[in-house]
C-alpha cells in the first residue's frame, strides 16, 4: 500500500507497506524527519488522530501508536483537553544539528567567511532619554496625508498590473526626484539621469557592482567612515584606503594618485558631522578630473539645514561627469520606505539600470507612485520645512546644554546640516565607559567607535537628536554632566 499526500500536515507522507517497515514506524519516521528539518516547528498543533487517520486512509490505532512513539522520543506531547503539540525539546533532538563538514565552507567567498565582516549595530536600549543616531522623528510624520496617497495608488492597481514597469523607476517619481534635488540641493538634473533604488544602500551596491574589479580597484574613503559603505566595497573586492578628515573635510592631499573611486559625505560627514569646505571641494573635483577618478557623494541627511547659508551638493559643481550622487528618503520621510535614488553620469546609466534589473527587477511600483504624488503635491517640502525647525531647535538645545553642563569635559564639533552631532572628550574620559554609565542613568548614547573600527579614532560621543524631544535634551545633558563630575572627578582636573 502506498499513500502519498496529507493535506492536513502539508507534508508529503508516503506510507509504504513492504514488509521491511511497519506503517507505524514509517509514519513515525516521516513525522520525526519533518520536525528535524524544521517543517513542523515547536508549538505546532498536530492533527487529531481521527482526522489524520481519515486523511491518510489508515486506522486510528496506527496514528495513536505513531504519536506514542514520538511522544516517548520527546518530539511531541499531548495536553489533556487541548491537543498534541510539537515540543520545544525537539529543537535539541534533531539529527541535522551536526556541524557541516568544514570543507564545505570553502565554497563561500573568503570575504563572507570572515566573522563580523559586516556588522549590524545593536538596537539602542529603550531608555527615557535616547540620543539615537540616524533616525528621524517618525511620530511627527503626516501619516493621514500619506495614507491618502497610498489609497489613491491602491485604486490604480488594475492599471499598475497593465503598466510597463522599468528597472530605472517610473517616470513620475524620477521627475519628482529631479525637481526635489534641484530645489533642495541645487542639483540640476533630469529624469533620464536618475535611477530609483531600494534605499541608498542598494545604490552603493549597484555602483560597486559595475565599477569594482576584485583586487584592482582602489577606493579612498573618509576616516572615520560609514561602515555600511566600507563593507559594500570591501565585499566587492576593492582595496579600501582610509583618508583622514580634518576641520575642512577629507584631506585631499592624502589621497593616493592611483585611486579609482573616492567615497565622501561632504555636507555632513558621517560620523563626525563636519561639512567639507568650498576650497576642499574644488580640490577634490580637480583631483578627480586630472587623475581620472570617480567620486561617490552620499548626501544622506542634508535636507535639514540647521544653521548658516545652504550647502550645495558637491554634484552641483561637477562639470565633468565624475560624481555619483546618492540620496535617500529614509531621513526626510520614513526609514521603512526603503526608497533611495542615484543621480549618475549618463555614461554609467545603462550599466547601472542593467545591474538593478538583475538585482531585483524594479522597486515596487505602487510605492513609487505614492511617493511621486507626495512630492509633487508639495507635502514632502512642507514636512521638511516643519521638521527643519524642530531639528534645529533640538540641535541648539543640545549645544546650549552641553556648554552649560559639560563645558571643559567635551567639545561639540560644528555641523550645519543633519540629525546628529559628535563631541570629542578629554583624555581622562573613556567614551565607551561613559556611554555604559549613562545607560544606567536612563540615557542612551553611543561612542564613536561603535560606528567605525580602526586605530587613531577620536575619543568621542555621537549624539543623535532626531528622536528626542527638545524639552528632554537639557534634562538629559544635566544628568550627563553630573555623571562626568562624580565619576571622573573633573572638578580636580
MARVO-630460 format. One record per residue (C-alpha): residue in one letter; x, z, y negated. Coordinates in Angstrom, 2 decimals, padded with zeros to 5 digits, always signed. Example, Ala and Ser with C-alpha at 12.3 -4.5 7.8 and 13.67 -1.06 7.14 Angstrom:
R,type,xx,zz,yy
R,A,+012.30,+007.80,+004.50 $
R,S,+013.67,+007.14,+001.06 $
***
This chain:
R,type,xx,zz,yy
R,X,+000.00,+000.00,+000.00 $
R,X,+001.31,-000.93,-003.49 $
R,X,-000.44,+000.30,-006.66 $
R,X,+001.12,-000.99,-009.86 $
R,X,-000.46,+000.35,-013.04 $
R,X,-001.51,+003.60,-014.57 $
R,X,-003.22,+003.14,-017.98 $
R,X,-003.67,+006.89,-018.37 $
R,X,+000.06,+007.66,-018.42 $
R,X,+001.07,+004.32,-019.98 $
R,X,+003.91,+004.05,-017.46 $
R,X,+004.30,+001.69,-014.56 $
R,X,+003.56,+003.72,-011.43 $
R,X,+004.32,+001.91,-008.17 $
R,X,+003.13,+003.77,-005.11 $
R,X,+004.58,+002.09,-002.02 $
R,X,+003.93,+003.47,+001.46 $
R,X,+006.76,+002.07,+003.56 $
R,X,+007.44,+004.94,+005.89 $
R,X,+010.64,+005.92,+004.05 $
R,X,+008.94,+007.98,+001.35 $
R,X,+005.56,+009.67,+001.26 $
R,X,+003.10,+008.86,-001.55 $
R,X,+003.55,+012.42,-002.84 $
R,X,+007.35,+012.06,-003.04 $
R,X,+007.04,+008.56,-004.52 $
R,X,+004.71,+009.74,-007.29 $
R,X,+006.79,+012.86,-007.96 $
R,X,+009.95,+010.80,-008.28 $
R,X,+008.46,+008.36,-010.79 $
R,X,+006.91,+011.05,-012.99 $
R,X,+010.17,+013.00,-012.84 $
R,X,+012.10,+009.89,-013.92 $
R,X,+009.66,+009.27,-016.79 $
R,X,+010.32,+012.81,-018.02 $
R,X,+014.07,+012.44,-017.63 $
R,X,+014.01,+009.17,-019.55 $
R,X,+012.02,+010.82,-022.35 $
R,X,+008.97,+008.63,-021.70 $
R,X,+006.94,+011.81,-021.21 $
R,X,+008.14,+014.31,-023.79 $
R,X,+007.94,+018.12,-023.78 $
R,X,+004.43,+019.18,-024.77 $
R,X,+002.80,+016.01,-023.39 $
R,X,-000.52,+016.82,-021.71 $
R,X,-000.68,+015.30,-018.24 $
R,X,-003.89,+013.66,-016.99 $
R,X,-006.15,+015.83,-014.86 $
R,X,-005.57,+015.50,-011.14 $
R,X,-009.02,+013.97,-010.70 $
R,X,-008.61,+011.31,-013.44 $
R,X,-005.10,+010.37,-012.29 $
R,X,-006.29,+010.10,-008.68 $
R,X,-009.13,+007.79,-009.73 $
R,X,-006.77,+005.68,-011.84 $
R,X,-004.23,+005.27,-009.02 $
R,X,-006.78,+004.96,-006.24 $
R,X,-005.33,+007.77,-004.16 $
R,X,-006.69,+011.12,-003.00 $
R,X,-006.76,+014.01,-005.39 $
R,X,-004.73,+016.06,-002.87 $
R,X,-001.84,+013.58,-003.36 $
R,X,-001.85,+014.23,-007.11 $
R,X,-002.15,+018.01,-006.64 $
R,X,+000.80,+018.04,-004.24 $
R,X,+002.90,+015.94,-006.61 $
R,X,+002.09,+018.21,-009.56 $
R,X,+003.01,+021.24,-007.45 $
R,X,+006.42,+019.71,-006.67 $
R,X,+007.12,+019.01,-010.34 $
R,X,+005.97,+022.49,-011.36 $
R,X,+008.32,+024.10,-008.83 $
R,X,+011.18,+021.98,-010.21 $
R,X,+010.32,+023.11,-013.76 $
R,X,+009.22,+019.78,-015.17 $
R,X,+005.56,+020.65,-015.77 $
R,X,+003.43,+023.77,-016.00 $
R,X,-000.32,+024.37,-015.74 $
R,X,-002.04,+026.60,-018.29 $
R,X,-005.27,+028.07,-016.91 $
R,X,-008.28,+026.66,-018.70 $
R,X,-006.17,+024.31,-020.79 $
R,X,-004.37,+021.72,-018.65 $
R,X,-000.97,+020.64,-017.33 $
R,X,+001.92,+020.00,-019.74 $
R,X,+005.49,+018.73,-019.63 $
R,X,+007.65,+021.80,-020.23 $
R,X,+010.34,+022.35,-022.86 $
R,X,+012.63,+023.37,-020.00 $
R,X,+012.51,+019.78,-018.76 $
R,X,+014.98,+018.85,-021.50 $
R,X,+017.66,+020.75,-019.58 $
R,X,+016.77,+019.23,-016.21 $
R,X,+017.39,+015.56,-016.95 $
R,X,+019.84,+013.82,-014.68 $
R,X,+020.61,+011.42,-017.52 $
R,X,+022.20,+014.16,-019.61 $
R,X,+025.58,+013.40,-018.02 $
R,X,+028.02,+012.02,-020.61 $
R,X,+028.57,+008.29,-020.55 $
R,X,+031.97,+007.09,-019.35 $
R,X,+034.43,+007.34,-022.21 $
R,X,+035.46,+003.72,-021.82 $
R,X,+032.00,+002.54,-022.91 $
R,X,+032.60,+003.82,-026.44 $
R,X,+035.36,+001.24,-026.77 $
R,X,+032.63,-001.33,-027.33 $
R,X,+031.89,+000.31,-030.70 $
R,X,+033.91,-000.88,-033.68 $
R,X,+036.70,+001.55,-034.46 $
R,X,+035.24,+002.50,-037.84 $
R,X,+032.00,+003.70,-036.27 $
R,X,+033.76,+005.64,-033.52 $
R,X,+035.27,+007.99,-036.06 $
R,X,+033.18,+011.11,-036.54 $
R,X,+031.78,+011.78,-040.01 $
R,X,+032.90,+008.38,-041.25 $
R,X,+029.57,+008.11,-043.01 $
R,X,+028.25,+011.33,-044.48 $
R,X,+024.83,+012.44,-045.48 $
R,X,+024.55,+015.27,-047.96 $
R,X,+022.77,+018.29,-046.58 $
R,X,+019.46,+018.96,-048.33 $
R,X,+019.57,+021.24,-051.33 $
R,X,+018.27,+024.70,-050.44 $
R,X,+014.73,+025.46,-051.58 $
R,X,+015.61,+027.89,-054.36 $
R,X,+013.94,+028.92,-057.61 $
R,X,+016.43,+027.03,-059.79 $
R,X,+017.54,+023.65,-058.44 $
R,X,+020.17,+021.52,-060.19 $
R,X,+019.71,+018.79,-057.59 $
R,X,+021.79,+015.67,-058.24 $
R,X,+020.39,+012.17,-058.03 $
R,X,+016.67,+012.91,-058.04 $
R,X,+014.15,+012.18,-060.80 $
R,X,+011.17,+014.40,-061.53 $
R,X,+008.52,+012.70,-059.37 $
R,X,+005.96,+015.34,-060.35 $
R,X,+005.66,+013.57,-063.72 $
R,X,+005.22,+010.10,-062.25 $
R,X,+001.88,+008.41,-063.16 $
R,X,+000.58,+008.24,-059.59 $
R,X,-003.01,+007.45,-060.63 $
R,X,-001.90,+004.36,-062.52 $
R,X,+000.44,+003.37,-059.71 $
R,X,-002.39,+003.63,-057.18 $
R,X,-004.42,+001.25,-059.29 $
R,X,-001.81,-001.46,-058.85 $
R,X,-001.38,-000.62,-055.17 $
R,X,-005.13,-001.09,-054.68 $
R,X,-005.04,-004.40,-056.51 $
R,X,-002.27,-005.55,-054.19 $
R,X,-004.23,-004.41,-051.14 $
R,X,-007.21,-006.50,-052.18 $
R,X,-004.94,-009.54,-052.11 $
R,X,-003.82,-009.05,-048.51 $
R,X,-005.58,-012.21,-047.36 $
R,X,-003.72,-014.21,-049.98 $
R,X,-000.46,-012.49,-049.09 $
R,X,-000.85,-013.50,-045.46 $
R,X,-001.08,-017.13,-046.53 $
R,X,+001.56,-016.93,-049.25 $
R,X,+005.07,-018.26,-048.79 $
R,X,+007.46,-015.34,-048.95 $
R,X,+011.12,-015.74,-049.83 $
R,X,+014.13,-013.55,-048.97 $
R,X,+015.16,-013.71,-052.63 $
R,X,+011.97,-011.89,-053.67 $
R,X,+008.67,-013.03,-055.14 $
R,X,+008.94,-014.88,-058.43 $
R,X,+006.66,-012.45,-060.28 $
R,X,+008.94,-009.49,-059.57 $
R,X,+012.15,-011.39,-060.29 $
R,X,+010.71,-012.44,-063.66 $
R,X,+009.66,-008.85,-064.35 $
R,X,+013.13,-007.53,-063.47 $
R,X,+014.77,-010.13,-065.74 $
R,X,+012.52,-009.00,-068.57 $
R,X,+013.22,-005.34,-067.86 $
R,X,+017.03,-005.53,-067.84 $
R,X,+017.01,-007.77,-070.89 $
R,X,+015.03,-005.16,-072.82 $
R,X,+016.68,-002.01,-071.45 $
R,X,+020.24,-003.10,-070.70 $
R,X,+020.80,-006.12,-072.99 $
R,X,+021.47,-008.32,-069.96 $
R,X,+020.36,-011.92,-070.37 $
R,X,+019.20,-013.41,-067.08 $
R,X,+016.53,-015.50,-065.44 $
R,X,+014.54,-015.07,-062.26 $
R,X,+016.66,-017.56,-060.33 $
R,X,+019.72,-015.30,-060.66 $
R,X,+018.04,-012.19,-059.23 $
R,X,+017.77,-011.04,-055.62 $
R,X,+015.30,-008.29,-054.68 $
R,X,+016.73,-005.76,-052.22 $
R,X,+015.66,-002.68,-050.31 $
R,X,+017.42,-000.35,-052.68 $
R,X,+020.83,-000.60,-054.33 $
R,X,+022.47,+000.32,-051.03 $
R,X,+021.31,-002.93,-049.44 $
R,X,+022.63,-004.85,-052.44 $
R,X,+026.08,-003.35,-051.83 $
R,X,+025.80,-004.15,-048.12 $
R,X,+024.94,-007.78,-048.87 $
R,X,+027.88,-008.12,-051.26 $
R,X,+030.22,-006.66,-048.63 $
R,X,+028.75,-008.99,-046.00 $
R,X,+029.59,-012.16,-047.90 $
R,X,+032.81,-011.11,-049.65 $
R,X,+034.79,-008.73,-047.44 $
R,X,+037.26,-010.15,-044.92 $
R,X,+038.37,-007.49,-042.46 $
R,X,+041.93,-006.42,-043.12 $
R,X,+042.33,-008.85,-046.01 $
R,X,+040.00,-007.74,-048.82 $
R,X,+041.24,-005.02,-051.18 $
R,X,+038.56,-003.06,-053.06 $
R,X,+039.57,-000.88,-056.01 $
R,X,+037.16,+002.00,-056.59 $
R,X,+036.86,+004.65,-059.26 $
R,X,+038.12,+008.03,-058.12 $
R,X,+036.24,+010.30,-057.75 $
R,X,+033.99,+007.73,-056.12 $
R,X,+030.41,+007.29,-054.93 $
R,X,+030.90,+007.90,-051.22 $
R,X,+027.98,+005.67,-050.12 $
R,X,+029.59,+002.68,-051.83 $
R,X,+033.02,+003.58,-050.42 $
R,X,+031.57,+003.76,-046.91 $
R,X,+029.89,+000.34,-047.21 $
R,X,+033.15,-001.43,-047.98 $
R,X,+035.19,+000.63,-045.53 $
R,X,+032.75,-000.20,-042.74 $
R,X,+033.01,-003.90,-043.62 $
R,X,+036.78,-003.71,-043.09 $
R,X,+038.02,-003.56,-046.69 $
R,X,+041.15,-001.75,-047.79 $
R,X,+039.96,+000.88,-050.29 $
R,X,+042.26,+001.67,-053.21 $
R,X,+041.24,+004.73,-055.30 $
R,X,+041.83,+004.33,-059.06 $
R,X,+041.80,+007.40,-061.27 $
R,X,+039.21,+007.90,-064.01 $
R,X,+040.14,+009.41,-067.38 $
R,X,+038.11,+010.11,-070.53 $
R,X,+037.63,+006.35,-071.09 $
R,X,+036.66,+005.43,-067.54 $
R,X,+038.60,+003.68,-064.80 $
R,X,+042.32,+003.34,-065.60 $
R,X,+042.56,-000.46,-065.59 $
R,X,+046.35,-000.48,-065.75 $
R,X,+046.47,+001.26,-062.35 $
R,X,+044.52,-001.47,-060.55 $
R,X,+046.84,-003.42,-058.19 $
R,X,+047.17,-007.07,-059.13 $
R,X,+046.33,-008.18,-055.59 $
R,X,+042.90,-006.50,-055.75 $
R,X,+039.94,-008.69,-054.79 $
R,X,+036.95,-006.54,-055.82 $
R,X,+036.57,-003.71,-058.34 $
R,X,+033.65,-001.28,-058.00 $
R,X,+032.65,+000.64,-061.14 $
R,X,+029.79,+002.73,-062.58 $
R,X,+030.69,+002.13,-066.25 $
R,X,+027.67,+003.58,-068.07 $
R,X,+027.53,+006.89,-066.19 $
R,X,+030.46,+007.26,-063.80 $
R,X,+029.49,+008.88,-060.53 $
R,X,+030.08,+011.73,-060.17 $
R,X,+031.94,+012.67,-063.39 $
R,X,+029.37,+011.10,-065.74 $
R,X,+031.91,+009.56,-068.16 $
R,X,+030.97,+006.36,-069.99 $
R,X,+033.60,+003.62,-069.98 $
R,X,+034.91,+002.90,-073.48 $
R,X,+034.48,-000.51,-075.13 $
R,X,+038.24,-001.04,-075.09 $
R,X,+038.46,-000.28,-071.37 $
R,X,+035.54,-002.62,-070.60 $
R,X,+037.25,-005.52,-072.31 $
R,X,+040.48,-004.76,-070.46 $
R,X,+038.64,-004.70,-067.14 $
R,X,+036.88,-008.02,-067.75 $
R,X,+040.11,-009.60,-068.95 $
R,X,+041.98,-008.45,-065.83 $
R,X,+039.25,-009.81,-063.56 $
R,X,+039.27,-013.19,-065.31 $
R,X,+043.07,-013.54,-065.32 $
R,X,+043.65,-012.41,-061.73 $
R,X,+040.56,-013.93,-060.09 $
R,X,+038.99,-010.58,-059.27 $
R,X,+035.30,-009.76,-058.87 $
R,X,+033.55,-006.72,-060.36 $
R,X,+030.59,-004.80,-058.95 $
R,X,+028.71,-002.90,-061.66 $
R,X,+026.48,-000.19,-060.19 $
R,X,+024.06,+000.68,-063.00 $
R,X,+022.12,+003.29,-061.06 $
R,X,+020.55,+005.55,-063.73 $
R,X,+021.40,+004.15,-067.17 $
R,X,+017.79,+003.57,-068.29 $
R,X,+017.78,+007.17,-069.50 $
R,X,+019.83,+007.34,-072.70 $
R,X,+020.41,+010.95,-073.74 $
R,X,+022.44,+010.63,-076.92 $
R,X,+024.22,+008.16,-079.16 $
R,X,+023.61,+004.42,-079.51 $
R,X,+022.56,+002.34,-076.49 $
R,X,+025.29,+001.46,-074.00 $
R,X,+025.11,-002.18,-073.00 $
R,X,+025.78,-003.08,-069.40 $
R,X,+029.21,-004.46,-068.53 $
R,X,+027.37,-007.56,-067.30 $
R,X,+026.32,-008.24,-070.90 $
R,X,+029.92,-009.19,-071.72 $
R,X,+030.53,-011.24,-068.58 $
R,X,+031.06,-014.84,-069.67 $
R,X,+032.90,-015.95,-066.56 $
R,X,+030.55,-015.13,-063.67 $
R,X,+032.67,-012.34,-062.18 $
R,X,+030.24,-009.37,-062.37 $
R,X,+027.71,-008.49,-059.69 $
R,X,+025.13,-006.27,-061.43 $
R,X,+023.33,-003.82,-059.13 $
R,X,+020.22,-001.94,-060.27 $
R,X,+017.55,+000.23,-058.68 $
R,X,+014.10,+001.66,-059.31 $
R,X,+014.92,+004.89,-057.44 $
R,X,+015.69,+006.83,-060.62 $
R,X,+013.25,+005.41,-063.18 $
R,X,+010.33,+005.27,-060.71 $
R,X,+010.37,+006.69,-057.17 $
R,X,+013.26,+007.14,-054.71 $
R,X,+010.82,+006.42,-051.86 $
R,X,+010.02,+003.00,-053.30 $
R,X,+013.29,+001.64,-051.88 $
R,X,+013.49,-001.39,-054.14 $
R,X,+016.60,-002.47,-055.98 $
R,X,+017.89,-005.73,-057.37 $
R,X,+021.07,-007.70,-057.68 $
R,X,+021.90,-009.97,-060.60 $
R,X,+024.65,-012.09,-059.12 $
R,X,+026.78,-015.02,-060.25 $
R,X,+024.97,-018.25,-059.46 $
R,X,+027.73,-019.43,-057.12 $
R,X,+027.02,-016.45,-054.81 $
R,X,+023.20,-016.52,-054.70 $
R,X,+022.76,-018.93,-051.75 $
R,X,+025.07,-016.83,-049.58 $
R,X,+023.50,-013.53,-050.65 $
R,X,+020.00,-014.85,-050.03 $
R,X,+021.00,-016.06,-046.57 $
R,X,+022.51,-012.65,-045.80 $
R,X,+019.33,-010.94,-046.98 $
R,X,+017.25,-013.20,-044.73 $
R,X,+019.48,-012.40,-041.77 $
R,X,+019.29,-008.69,-042.54 $
R,X,+015.54,-008.13,-042.81 $
R,X,+013.86,-011.43,-043.80 $
R,X,+012.43,-010.07,-047.07 $
R,X,+011.34,-006.95,-048.94 $
R,X,+007.63,-006.09,-048.35 $
R,X,+005.59,-008.48,-050.47 $
R,X,+002.75,-006.13,-051.36 $
R,X,+005.21,-003.55,-052.70 $
R,X,+006.90,-006.27,-054.74 $
R,X,+003.57,-007.36,-056.22 $
R,X,+002.64,-003.77,-057.09 $
R,X,+005.95,-003.21,-058.86 $
R,X,+005.76,-006.54,-060.68 $
R,X,+002.34,-005.63,-062.09 $
R,X,+003.54,-002.13,-063.01 $
R,X,+006.45,-003.58,-065.00 $
R,X,+004.64,-006.44,-066.74 $
R,X,+001.75,-004.16,-067.75 $
R,X,+004.19,-002.03,-069.74 $
R,X,+003.67,+001.06,-067.56 $
R,X,+007.32,+001.25,-066.49 $
R,X,+008.57,+001.11,-070.06 $
R,X,+006.02,+003.75,-071.07 $
R,X,+007.13,+006.03,-068.23 $
R,X,+010.81,+005.59,-069.10 $
R,X,+010.18,+006.47,-072.75 $
R,X,+008.34,+009.64,-071.72 $
R,X,+010.98,+010.71,-069.22 $
R,X,+013.85,+009.86,-071.56 $
R,X,+012.61,+012.53,-073.98 $
R,X,+012.17,+015.06,-071.19 $
R,X,+015.57,+014.45,-069.59 $
R,X,+017.26,+014.50,-072.98 $
R,X,+015.70,+017.89,-073.71 $
R,X,+016.89,+019.18,-070.34 $
R,X,+020.42,+017.92,-070.87 $
R,X,+020.72,+019.56,-074.28 $
R,X,+019.20,+022.77,-072.89 $
R,X,+021.90,+022.75,-070.20 $
R,X,+024.62,+022.03,-072.74 $
R,X,+023.45,+024.83,-075.03 $
R,X,+023.03,+027.36,-072.21 $
R,X,+026.49,+026.66,-070.82 $
R,X,+028.04,+027.10,-074.26 $
R,X,+026.28,+030.45,-074.70 $
R,X,+026.65,+031.98,-071.25 $
R,X,+029.68,+030.25,-069.71 $
R,X,+031.92,+029.41,-072.66 $
R,X,+035.57,+029.64,-071.67 $
R,X,+034.72,+029.52,-067.99 $
R,X,+033.82,+025.87,-067.62 $
R,X,+033.88,+022.68,-069.69 $
R,X,+030.97,+020.24,-069.64 $
R,X,+032.16,+016.63,-069.59 $
R,X,+030.36,+014.44,-072.16 $
R,X,+027.69,+011.99,-070.97 $
R,X,+025.43,+009.55,-072.79 $
R,X,+023.03,+008.48,-070.03 $
R,X,+021.78,+009.59,-066.63 $
R,X,+020.41,+012.59,-064.78 $
R,X,+023.49,+014.69,-064.07 $
R,X,+026.50,+016.16,-065.85 $
R,X,+029.73,+017.61,-064.48 $
R,X,+031.52,+020.74,-065.64 $
R,X,+035.16,+021.50,-064.81 $
R,X,+036.09,+025.09,-064.01 $
R,X,+039.12,+027.15,-064.93 $
R,X,+041.64,+027.56,-062.11 $
R,X,+040.67,+031.08,-061.01 $
R,X,+037.15,+029.91,-060.11 $
R,X,+036.62,+028.04,-056.86 $
R,X,+033.72,+025.59,-057.22 $
R,X,+032.52,+025.89,-053.63 $
R,X,+032.70,+029.66,-053.72 $
R,X,+030.75,+029.70,-056.99 $
R,X,+028.07,+027.41,-055.53 $
R,X,+027.73,+029.66,-052.48 $
R,X,+027.41,+032.79,-054.61 $
R,X,+024.91,+031.09,-056.93 $
R,X,+022.71,+030.24,-053.92 $
R,X,+022.46,+033.97,-053.18 $
R,X,+021.01,+034.34,-056.68 $
R,X,+018.37,+031.59,-056.25 $
R,X,+020.43,+028.85,-057.97 $
R,X,+021.15,+025.54,-056.19 $
R,X,+024.31,+023.85,-057.48 $
R,X,+026.99,+021.78,-055.77 $
R,X,+030.75,+021.44,-056.06 $
R,X,+032.19,+018.06,-056.96 $
R,X,+033.93,+018.00,-053.58 $
R,X,+030.52,+017.75,-051.88 $
R,X,+030.19,+014.24,-053.32 $
R,X,+033.70,+012.92,-052.79 $
R,X,+036.54,+013.69,-050.40 $
R,X,+040.21,+013.48,-051.26 $
R,X,+043.07,+015.29,-052.86 $
R,X,+043.52,+015.90,-056.59 $
R,X,+039.78,+016.19,-057.24 $
R,X,+038.80,+018.16,-060.32 $
R,X,+037.62,+021.70,-059.63 $
R,X,+034.08,+021.17,-060.88 $
R,X,+030.35,+021.71,-060.50 $
R,X,+027.84,+018.86,-060.77 $
R,X,+024.58,+019.80,-062.49 $
R,X,+021.57,+017.59,-061.88 $
R,X,+018.78,+018.15,-064.40 $
R,X,+016.21,+015.67,-063.13 $
R,X,+014.17,+018.18,-061.13 $
R,X,+014.48,+021.45,-063.04 $
R,X,+012.08,+022.39,-065.84 $
R,X,+013.60,+022.70,-069.31 $
R,X,+012.42,+026.31,-069.65 $
R,X,+014.18,+027.29,-066.40 $
R,X,+017.59,+025.94,-067.36 $
R,X,+018.53,+028.70,-069.80 $
R,X,+017.41,+031.43,-067.39 $
R,X,+019.39,+029.91,-064.52 $
R,X,+022.58,+029.46,-066.55 $
R,X,+022.28,+033.03,-067.88 $
R,X,+022.36,+034.24,-064.26 $
R,X,+025.30,+031.94,-063.54 $
R,X,+027.17,+033.43,-066.49 $
R,X,+026.62,+036.94,-065.13 $
R,X,+027.95,+035.81,-061.76 $
R,X,+031.10,+034.48,-063.39 $
R,X,+031.63,+037.68,-065.34 $
R,X,+031.11,+040.01,-062.40 $
R,X,+032.62,+038.05,-059.52 $
R,X,+035.70,+036.71,-061.26 $
R,X,+036.13,+039.43,-063.92 $
R,X,+036.61,+036.76,-066.52 $
R,X,+036.48,+039.21,-069.41 $
R,X,+040.03,+040.15,-068.45 $
R,X,+041.28,+036.54,-068.38 $
***
